[in-house]
């Protein structure tokens, strides 16, 4: 299992993209209360602003830290300045790096080494900065488990759960996206399985390809991501944060049900039993890890008292 000092921030229900060169956008983030932010140095930044955006990203990390919001940075591809991006932005509050166009394990390992240097220079704890590979190449999608297993920093892969707009993943994989998304199910689920098989238990589903104000479709995509096994959503608009939190937060009814299941199992165990009838269902040890994860999340997000 991958382990790192910043595991306390997981699971994240939301990662909100913000262009790193737009401090006016960054200033508005706290009102939407995302679980985390991705400061984008890649596709959202014009080429002439990319160098200056590094310093702006570092300042934004500090600002977001003051509001209790972990900051990730989507760097450029490693052969297009990504290593320099990852090192330059390092500051207290730097939670992780999203690695775009990820194709081979060596890229993750090179980024790992660069982050070790960056942590030392910025006086950050060793391996406190996570890596989230974004496989946007055919090779990366085929070999996703190798990406996730390449470094103990990897907390999860980024998969895509999208609408009918062709982006990097669709183009690389060769499918034509539709609104109902049946052509994407295999790949989206594969990213979850590959991530978990590598011990990276927090894959995130990127919700893209829909009209920004079509909140019902955004909710549909978020629900797909949840049922595919993603632990949270990567978002491109602040109005989507509340939707993701609604979908990825256990309800009180769910939390109380599973808390009761855990209590019933403990009572059975005290009697020397390995299974118990709980609310008409037979429960044994196989059901308890999921129940514990859900109750832990419910307490973290305020559904149950800590």
Rosetta blueprint (number, residue, H / E / L):
1 X L
2 X L
3 X L
4 X L
5 X H
6 X H
7 X H
8 X H
9 X H
10 X L
11 X L
12 X L
13 X L
14 X E
15 X E
16 X E
17 X E
18 X E
19 X E
20 X L
21 X L
22 X L
23 X H
24 X H
25 X H
26 X H
27 X H
28 X H
29 X H
30 X H
31 X H
32 X H
33 X L
34 X L
35 X L
36 X E
37 X E
38 X E
39 X E
40 X E
41 X L
42 X L
43 X L
44 X L
45 X L
46 X L
47 X H
48 X H
49 X H
50 X H
51 X H
52 X H
53 X H
54 X H
55 X H
56 X H
57 X H
58 X H
59 X H
60 X H
61 X H
62 X H
63 X H
64 X H
65 X H
66 X H
67 X L
68 X L
69 X L
70 X E
71 X E
72 X E
73 X E
74 X E
75 X L
76 X L
77 X L
78 X H
79 X H
80 X H
81 X L
82 X H
83 X H
84 X H
85 X H
86 X H
87 X H
88 X H
89 X L
90 X L
91 X L
92 X L
93 X L
94 X E
95 X E
96 X E
97 X E
98 X E
99 X E
100 X L
101 X L
102 X L
103 X L
104 X L
105 X H
106 X H
107 X H
108 X H
109 X H
110 X H
111 X H
112 X H
113 X H
114 X H
115 X H
116 X H
117 X H
118 X H
119 X H
120 X H
121 X H
122 X H
123 X L
124 X L
125 X L
126 X L
127 X L
128 X L
129 X L
130 X E
131 X E
132 X E
133 X E
134 X E
135 X L
136 X L
137 X L
138 X H
139 X H
140 X H
141 X H
142 X H
143 X L
144 X H
145 X H
146 X H
147 X H
148 X H
149 X H
150 X L
151 X L
152 X L
153 X L
154 X E
155 X L
156 X L
157 X L
158 X E
159 X E
160 X E
161 X E
162 X E
163 X L
164 X L
165 X L
166 X L
167 X L
168 X H
169 X H
170 X H
171 X H
172 X H
173 X H
174 X L
175 X L
176 X L
177 X L
178 X L
179 X L
180 X L
181 X L
182 X H
183 X H
184 X H
185 X H
186 X H
187 X H
188 X H
189 X H
190 X H
191 X H
192 X H
193 X H
194 X H
195 X H
196 X H
197 X H
198 X L
199 X L
200 X L
201 X L
202 X L
203 X L
204 X E
205 X E
206 X E
207 X E
208 X E
209 X L
210 X L
211 X L
212 X L
213 X L
214 X L
215 X H
216 X H
217 X H
218 X H
219 X H
220 X H
221 X H
222 X H
223 X H
224 X H
225 X H
226 X H
227 X H
228 X H
229 X L
230 X L
231 X L
232 X E
233 X E
234 X E
235 X E
236 X L
237 X L
238 X H
239 X H
240 X H
241 X H
242 X H
243 X H
244 X H
245 X H
246 X H
247 X H
248 X H
249 X L
250 X L
251 X L
252 X H
253 X H
254 X H
255 X H
256 X H
257 X H
258 X H
259 X H
260 X H
261 X H
262 X H
263 X H
264 X H
265 X H
266 X H
267 X H
268 X H
269 X H
270 X H
271 X L
272 X L
273 X L
274 X L
275 X E
276 X E
277 X E
278 X E
279 X L
280 X L
281 X E
282 X E
283 X E
284 X E
285 X H
286 X H
287 X H
288 X H
289 X H
290 X H
291 X H
292 X H
293 X H
294 X H
295 X H
296 X H
297 X H
298 X H
299 X H
300 X H
301 X L
302 X L
303 X L
304 X L
305 X L
306 X L
